[in-house]
Amino acid sequence: MLVTVASLLAGCGGDDAGGDFVSFRFANSPTALSLVRIADELGYWKDAGVRPEYVGPATTVPATQLLDQGKVDIATGMQSDNITAYSKGVKGFTLIASSMLDLPEEPHMSYFTKAGSPINKNNWKAIEGGKIGVSGFNSCTDLVIKRLLKDNGVDLNKVEFVELKNELVAPALDKGEIDLGVFHPPLIGVLLSQKEKFTQIATSFDDWGELGGQAPFKASNIWLKKNPEAAREFVGIIAKTANWANEHPKESAEIAGKTTGYPVEQTTNWHYAPNALLDKESLQLWWDLVEEVGEVTPTWREVTIEQMATNAYNPYAKTADLLVSQTQNKTIIRDTQNTGILDSPLVQK
């Protein structure tokens, strides 16, 4: 994720009643789907001891770099970005909470063609000589479709990948400027509602299944060291919001539309990892995925997931250790499982 910082001031603030709280500068585009914004709509931040300060849309500065410099406090982004940052020595951030998974009915990404296109699950080769619109390179939008195409016999050298802003992919597809587009929620629902124009031919679930390619929440180590209890409360609210969204898919999709500016009757939401618990499997898959169809740095394999991710700040974790897999995390946990920050070498002291 790339962001611009609208404000570099953070720390403590006060509400109308004069109470103090810790703010966190959240790097997020106003049109991006986010559990932080959904929590806002649900009122979860209103009386909390930690509250968001939204600081800007996408631009040219990587969120990992801003976190490392302490210029933003919390962000989300694809795990490939995190590995790349660590491999380049940018290590001033820690992964503290999970994000989306992948379900057939609530996919991480969907792949659409123009209605009537010959490209489909049984004829992937028809994309050869054509163009695919993606919102970024070496990210989920191009890596997963590349592997899916490769596994189905497509020569990637015969496909042109075109980088476009998210909001420009659908118009380009409609005009015939590209032959296939890659989409995230909430836009998936918008395109599904226009069957006369677009056809969903596959989803990311067809490639990586339920693992879903996590875009975990990551926090600046500077902020974590200063505000450990606020970090724990933050993760707790993210977990509560994720669990609510999973239990209320229709309502959460409507909020997704409201917070991103798309028609609420059309939008879709993600399915989230219950309890915001981090696991190894859904994060580890990125090492192999990028090596297979993306670009890696020379020190890519020197980075391990244990260097950057912990459940130490999660009130629903029994230990700071990462789960082996999300298969261990199928049930919503109603009661907290610890009384404070858990012991971990990644806890900033």
ABEGO torsion letter per residue (X at the ends): XBBBBABABBEBBBBAAGBBBBBBBBBBBAABBBAAAAAAAAGAAAABABBBBBAEBBBABBAAAAAAAGABABBBEBAAAAAAAAAAGBAABBBABBBBBBBAABBABBBBBBBGBABBAABAAAABGBBBBBABBGBAAAAAAAAAAAAAGBBAAABBBBBBBAAAAAAAAAAGABABBBBBOAAAAAAAABAAABBBABBAAAAAEAAGGBBBBBBBAAAAAABAAAAAAAAAAAAAAAAAAAABAAAAAAAAAAAAGBBAAABBBBBBBBGGBBBAAAAAAAAAAAAAABBBBAAAAABBAAAABBAAABAABABABBBABAAABABBBABBABAEBBBBAABBX
